[in-house]
Amino acid sequence: MKRLAIITVGKTHSGKSTFARLLEKNLANSFIVDQDHHAAFIHSHYQKLQPNRAKYA
């Protein structure tokens, strides 16, 4: 099976997620890996990986 990774880069609210959803809808066997979901997961489950804010203040 041929695999393809499509990475979008751009400013906030520039349409990256909208573009990704359209691709996912139109490409068979595709899915979105959203970096925001990874950040939320790490924030809620791995506190030790979070920066020590007091250290940088």
MOPAC internal coordinates of N, CA, C and O (Angstrom, degrees):
PM7 1SCF
backbone

  N    0.0000 0     0.00 0     0.00 0    0    0    0
  C    1.4514 1     0.00 0     0.00 0    1    0    0
  C    1.5306 1   108.56 1     0.00 0    2    1    0
  O    1.2310 1   120.98 1   -46.64 1    3    2    1
  N    1.2893 1   115.74 1   133.36 1    3    2    1
  C    1.4620 1   121.89 1   177.24 1    5    3    2
  C    1.5321 1   109.34 1   -81.20 1    6    5    3
  O    1.2310 1   120.47 1   -46.69 1    7    6    5
  N    1.3172 1   116.71 1   133.31 1    7    6    5
  C    1.4652 1   121.00 1   179.60 1    9    7    6
  C    1.5175 1   109.52 1  -116.98 1   10    9    7
  O    1.2310 1   121.81 1   -31.61 1   11   10    9
  N    1.3173 1   114.13 1   148.39 1   11   10    9
  C    1.4527 1   120.92 1  -177.82 1   13   11   10
  C    1.5204 1   108.40 1  -140.63 1   14   13   11
  O    1.2310 1   120.36 1   -46.95 1   15   14   13
  N    1.3251 1   116.91 1   133.05 1   15   14   13
  C    1.4655 1   121.94 1   174.78 1   17   15   14
  C    1.5200 1   107.48 1  -111.57 1   18   17   15
  O    1.2310 1   121.19 1   -53.47 1   19   18   17
  N    1.3240 1   115.33 1   126.53 1   19   18   17
  C    1.4647 1   121.27 1   177.36 1   21   19   18
  C    1.5202 1   106.91 1  -113.60 1   22   21   19
  O    1.2310 1   120.32 1   -58.83 1   23   22   21
  N    1.3067 1   116.99 1   121.17 1   23   22   21
  C    1.4620 1   122.47 1  -178.67 1   25   23   22
  C    1.5232 1   108.12 1  -112.72 1   26   25   23
  O    1.2310 1   120.80 1   -50.84 1   27   26   25
  N    1.3251 1   116.08 1   129.16 1   27   26   25
  C    1.4629 1   119.61 1   177.25 1   29   27   26
  C    1.5221 1   109.30 1  -106.62 1   30   29   27
  O    1.2310 1   121.22 1   -37.93 1   31   30   29
  N    1.2988 1   115.27 1   142.07 1   31   30   29
  C    1.4599 1   122.44 1   179.11 1   33   31   30
  C    1.5202 1   107.23 1  -135.07 1   34   33   31
  O    1.2310 1   120.52 1   -43.33 1   35   34   33
  N    1.3176 1   116.62 1   136.67 1   35   34   33
  C    1.4530 1   119.33 1   177.85 1   37   35   34
  C    1.5118 1   111.37 1   175.72 1   38   37   35
  O    1.2310 1   121.46 1    -4.03 1   39   38   37
  N    1.2966 1   114.82 1   175.97 1   39   38   37
  C    1.4595 1   121.40 1  -179.91 1   41   39   38
  C    1.5225 1   110.78 1   -68.94 1   42   41   39
  O    1.2310 1   120.92 1   -17.82 1   43   42   41
  N    1.3301 1   115.85 1   162.18 1   43   42   41
  C    1.4519 1   122.46 1   174.92 1   45   43   42
  C    1.5298 1   109.61 1   -57.69 1   46   45   43
  O    1.2310 1   120.93 1   -41.59 1   47   46   45
  N    1.3201 1   115.83 1   138.41 1   47   46   45
  C    1.4753 1   123.19 1   178.67 1   49   47   46
  C    1.5211 1   113.00 1    60.95 1   50   49   47
  O    1.2310 1   120.42 1  -148.19 1   51   50   49
  N    1.3288 1   116.80 1    31.81 1   51   50   49
  C    1.4669 1   119.11 1   179.46 1   53   51   50
  C    1.5223 1   112.84 1   -96.79 1   54   53   51
  O    1.2310 1   120.05 1   177.10 1   55   54   53
  N    1.3566 1   117.51 1    -2.90 1   55   54   53
  C    1.4548 1   120.67 1   176.68 1   57   55   54
  C    1.5193 1   115.26 1   105.59 1   58   57   55
  O    1.2310 1   119.80 1  -169.14 1   59   58   57
  N    1.3184 1   117.99 1    10.86 1   59   58   57
  C    1.4662 1   120.96 1  -178.77 1   61   59   58
  C    1.5279 1   111.82 1   -61.39 1   62   61   59
  O    1.2310 1   119.91 1   131.93 1   63   62   61
  N    1.3027 1   117.79 1   -48.07 1   63   62   61
  C    1.4639 1   121.40 1  -178.67 1   65   63   62
  C    1.5172 1   111.35 1   -67.52 1   66   65   63
  O    1.2310 1   120.09 1   140.21 1   67   66   65
  N    1.3075 1   117.44 1   -39.79 1   67   66   65
  C    1.4652 1   121.36 1   177.25 1   69   67   66
  C    1.5150 1   110.21 1   -61.28 1   70   69   67
  O    1.2310 1   120.37 1   134.90 1   71   70   69
  N    1.3265 1   116.91 1   -45.10 1   71   70   69
  C    1.4553 1   122.39 1   177.36 1   73   71   70
  C    1.5272 1   110.71 1   -60.51 1   74   73   71
  O    1.2310 1   120.32 1   135.28 1   75   74   73
  N    1.3448 1   116.99 1   -44.72 1   75   74   73
  C    1.4582 1   121.50 1  -179.67 1   77   75   74
  C    1.5236 1   111.17 1   -62.74 1   78   77   75
  O    1.2310 1   119.83 1   137.67 1   79   78   77
  N    1.3253 1   117.92 1   -42.33 1   79   78   77
  C    1.4674 1   120.77 1   178.66 1   81   79   78
  C    1.5244 1   111.40 1   -63.67 1   82   81   79
  O    1.2310 1   120.12 1   140.60 1   83   82   81
  N    1.3259 1   117.38 1   -39.40 1   83   82   81
  C    1.4631 1   120.56 1   177.22 1   85   83   82
  C    1.5329 1   111.08 1   -64.92 1   86   85   83
  O    1.2310 1   120.40 1   138.40 1   87   86   85
  N    1.3146 1   116.84 1   -41.60 1   87   86   85
  C    1.4645 1   119.84 1   176.51 1   89   87   86
  C    1.5243 1   110.72 1   -62.05 1   90   89   87
  O    1.2310 1   120.89 1   133.65 1   91   90   89
  N    1.3243 1   115.90 1   -46.35 1   91   90   89
  C    1.4646 1   120.21 1  -179.10 1   93   91   90
  C    1.5268 1   111.06 1   -59.46 1   94   93   91
  O    1.2310 1   120.89 1   140.82 1   95   94   93
  N    1.3093 1   115.90 1   -39.18 1   95   94   93
  C    1.4655 1   120.66 1  -179.67 1   97   95   94
  C    1.5318 1   111.62 1   -68.24 1   98   97   95
  O    1.2310 1   120.32 1   147.47 1   99   98   97
  N    1.3281 1   116.99 1   -32.53 1   99   98   97
  C    1.4607 1   120.82 1  -173.44 1  101   99   98
  C    1.5261 1   115.03 1  -100.99 1  102  101   99
  O    1.2310 1   119.63 1   169.84 1  103  102  101
  N    1.3172 1   118.30 1   -10.16 1  103  102  101
  C    1.4585 1   121.42 1   178.79 1  105  103  102
  C    1.5256 1   109.65 1  -109.19 1  106  105  103
  O    1.2310 1   120.67 1   -58.22 1  107  106  105
  N    1.3206 1   116.32 1   121.78 1  107  106  105
  C    1.4615 1   120.79 1   179.72 1  109  107  106
  C    1.5282 1   110.04 1   -62.53 1  110  109  107
  O    1.2310 1   120.72 1   -34.87 1  111  110  109
  N    1.3277 1   116.23 1   145.13 1  111  110  109
  C    1.4660 1   123.52 1   176.86 1  113  111  110
  C    1.5184 1   112.93 1    56.34 1  114  113  111
  O    1.2310 1   120.12 1  -141.62 1  115  114  113
  N    1.3064 1   117.37 1    38.38 1  115  114  113
  C    1.4625 1   120.93 1   178.89 1  117  115  114
  C    1.5264 1   110.31 1  -113.39 1  118  117  115
  O    1.2310 1   120.86 1   -19.85 1  119  118  117
  N    1.3141 1   115.96 1   160.15 1  119  118  117
  C    1.4616 1   120.93 1   176.34 1  121  119  118
  C    1.5243 1   108.86 1  -154.71 1  122  121  119
  O    1.2310 1   121.31 1   -17.41 1  123  122  121
  N    1.3126 1   115.10 1   162.59 1  123  122  121
  C    1.4605 1   122.44 1  -178.29 1  125  123  122
  C    1.5258 1   108.82 1  -104.12 1  126  125  123
  O    1.2310 1   120.57 1   -47.00 1  127  126  125
  N    1.3144 1   116.51 1   133.00 1  127  126  125
  C    1.4563 1   122.13 1   170.58 1  129  127  126
  C    1.5260 1   105.04 1  -108.02 1  130  129  127
  O    1.2310 1   121.01 1   -72.24 1  131  130  129
  N    1.3139 1   115.68 1   107.76 1  131  130  129
  C    1.4585 1   121.50 1  -173.65 1  133  131  130
  C    1.5248 1   110.37 1   -97.37 1  134  133  131
  O    1.2310 1   120.21 1   -60.30 1  135  134  133
  N    1.3126 1   117.19 1   119.70 1  135  134  133
  C    1.4562 1   121.96 1  -178.18 1  137  135  134
  C    1.5347 1   111.84 1   -60.94 1  138  137  135
  O    1.2310 1   119.96 1   148.37 1  139  138  137
  N    1.3228 1   117.69 1   -31.63 1  139  138  137
  C    1.4694 1   120.37 1   179.06 1  141  139  138
  C    1.5252 1   110.74 1   -62.34 1  142  141  139
  O    1.2310 1   119.96 1   144.12 1  143  142  141
  N    1.3353 1   117.68 1   -35.88 1  143  142  141
  C    1.4624 1   120.51 1   178.52 1  145  143  142
  C    1.5225 1   110.66 1   -67.83 1  146  145  143
  O    1.2310 1   120.35 1   142.54 1  147  146  145
  N    1.3159 1   116.94 1   -37.46 1  147  146  145
  C    1.4684 1   120.61 1   177.44 1  149  147  146
  C    1.5268 1   109.74 1   -63.90 1  150  149  147
  O    1.2310 1   120.21 1   135.32 1  151  150  149
  N    1.3140 1   117.21 1   -44.68 1  151  150  149
  C    1.4658 1   121.14 1  -179.07 1  153  151  150
  C    1.5254 1   110.78 1   -62.31 1  154  153  151
  O    1.2310 1   119.85 1   137.75 1  155  154  153
  N    1.3310 1   117.89 1   -42.25 1  155  154  153
  C    1.4648 1   121.46 1   179.49 1  157  155  154
  C    1.5287 1   110.69 1   -64.62 1  158  157  155
  O    1.2310 1   120.25 1   139.87 1  159  158  157
  N    1.3296 1   117.13 1   -40.13 1  159  158  157
  C    1.4596 1   121.36 1   178.88 1  161  159  158
  C    1.5284 1   110.65 1   -63.96 1  162  161  159
  O    1.2310 1   120.31 1   132.40 1  163  162  161
  N    1.3114 1   117.01 1   -47.60 1  163  162  161
  C    1.4631 1   120.56 1   179.66 1  165  163  162
  C    1.5248 1   110.43 1   -62.52 1  166  165  163
  O    1.2310 1   120.62 1   138.60 1  167  166  165
  N    1.3195 1   116.41 1   -41.40 1  167  166  165
  C    1.4614 1   120.36 1  -179.87 1  169  167  166
  C    1.5298 1   111.66 1   -61.30 1  170  169  167
  O    1.2310 1   120.05 1   140.43 1  171  170  169
  N    1.3279 1   117.52 1   -39.57 1  171  170  169
  C    1.4597 1   119.85 1  -175.82 1  173  171  170
  C    1.5285 1   113.74 1   -87.43 1  174  173  171
  O    1.2310 1   119.03 1   158.25 1  175  174  173
  N    1.3342 1   119.46 1   -21.75 1  175  174  173
  C    1.4625 1   120.39 1  -174.00 1  177  175  174
  C    1.5314 1   114.64 1  -115.91 1  178  177  175
  O    1.2310 1   119.96 1   162.79 1  179  178  177
  N    1.3270 1   117.69 1   -17.21 1  179  178  177
  C    1.4619 1   120.30 1  -175.13 1  181  179  178
  C    1.5252 1   110.50 1  -132.51 1  182  181  179
  O    1.2310 1   121.11 1  -108.65 1  183  182  181
  N    1.3167 1   115.49 1    71.35 1  183  182  181
  C    1.4625 1   121.13 1  -178.01 1  185  183  182
  C    1.5302 1   112.52 1   -60.26 1  186  185  183
  O    1.2310 1   120.03 1   149.91 1  187  186  185
  N    1.3302 1   117.54 1   -30.09 1  187  186  185
  C    1.4643 1   120.54 1  -179.43 1  189  187  186
  C    1.5315 1   112.15 1   -66.26 1  190  189  187
  O    1.2310 1   119.96 1   159.78 1  191  190  189
  N    1.3144 1   117.68 1   -20.22 1  191  190  189
  C    1.4565 1   121.02 1   179.02 1  193  191  190
  C    1.5228 1   112.61 1   -85.82 1  194  193  191
  O    1.2310 1   120.83 1   171.95 1  195  194  193
  N    1.3333 1   116.01 1    -8.05 1  195  194  193
  C    1.4576 1   120.25 1   179.76 1  197  195  194
  C    1.5201 1   110.27 1   -78.15 1  198  197  195
  O    1.2310 1   120.17 1   -35.43 1  199  198  197
  N    1.3299 1   117.27 1   144.57 1  199  198  197
  C    1.4704 1   118.98 1   177.04 1  201  199  198
  C    1.5259 1   110.82 1   -63.31 1  202  201  199
  O    1.2310 1   120.96 1   -34.47 1  203  202  201
  N    1.3041 1   115.77 1   145.53 1  203  202  201
  C    1.4513 1   121.76 1   176.14 1  205  203  202
  C    1.5201 1   107.28 1   -82.39 1  206  205  203
  O    1.2310 1   120.37 1   -79.21 1  207  206  205
  N    1.3310 1   116.89 1   100.79 1  207  206  205
  C    1.4729 1   121.57 1  -175.18 1  209  207  206
  C    1.5243 1   112.30 1   -60.64 1  210  209  207
  O    1.2310 1   120.08 1   142.25 1  211  210  209
  N    1.3367 1   117.45 1   -37.75 1  211  210  209
  C    1.4702 1   120.27 1  -179.26 1  213  211  210
  C    1.5183 1   110.99 1   -64.42 1  214  213  211
  O    1.2310 1   121.00 1   148.33 1  215  214  213
  N    1.3160 1   115.69 1   -31.67 1  215  214  213
  C    1.4577 1   121.01 1  -179.57 1  217  215  214
  C    1.5209 1   111.24 1   -64.30 1  218  217  215
  O    1.2310 1   120.04 1   149.23 1  219  218  217
  N    1.3324 1   117.53 1   -30.77 1  219  218  217
  C    1.4623 1   121.92 1  -176.29 1  221  219  218
  C    1.5235 1   113.72 1   -99.76 1  222  221  219
  O    1.2310 1   120.28 1   179.58 1  223  222  221
  N    1.3244 1   117.07 1    -0.42 1  223  222  221
  C    1.4695 1   119.99 1  -177.31 1  225  223  222
  C    1.5147 1   112.18 1   -79.92 1  226  225  223
  O    1.2310 1   120.10 1   180.00 1  227  226  225

